[in-house]
Amino acid sequence: MPTLVLDLRGNPGGSVRTLQRVAGIFFEHPVAFVRMRREDREEILRTVPGPARFTGTLRLLVDERTGSAAELLAAGLQDLGRAEVIGRPTAGSARARRSVSLPGGVIFHYAGRAEFLRSDGTPVEGRGVQPDLLYRPTRADLASGAYGDPFRDPAVRLALRRN
């Protein structure tokens, strides 16, 4: 497969450890990926390569609902020159979160102290990831029913045509 299109649109994120393993698919050896800063400490997060590796062209689709670990994946792969990011700016919501269970089954989420930084030291929180190629679906794109369909989605087709 010469080109892989990874659709991160609408992905609210997940765990940092999963992020490192997914990013590891695109590198042979561990690579410094993003930095995590907690108060006066900084930790470099590295990719965790696994048995499968993809060496072809990588394109990531993102939008304003791409957040947390998903937008860190986009930021790290973009910074390393490993992927072209296509779509709309991401959520800018990449701070570590804490959760507390409250009475009545309510779960309260709040921002933790750790923040994630790109390779140039800028935080993702509040800024998001700016795509290399801005793509906004048109009314016709949305009305066609193809948006989100992996075989007919105009953004996927655009990503595949950019070879």
Secondary structure, DSSP 8 states (H G I E B T S, - for coil): --EEEEE-TT-----HHHHHHHHHTT-SS--EEEEEEETTEEEEEE----S----SEEEEEE-TT--HHHHHHHHHHHHTTS-EEEES------S-EEEEEEGGGEEEEEE-SEEEE-TTS-BSTTT----SEE----HHHHHTT-TT-TTT-HHHHHHHHT-
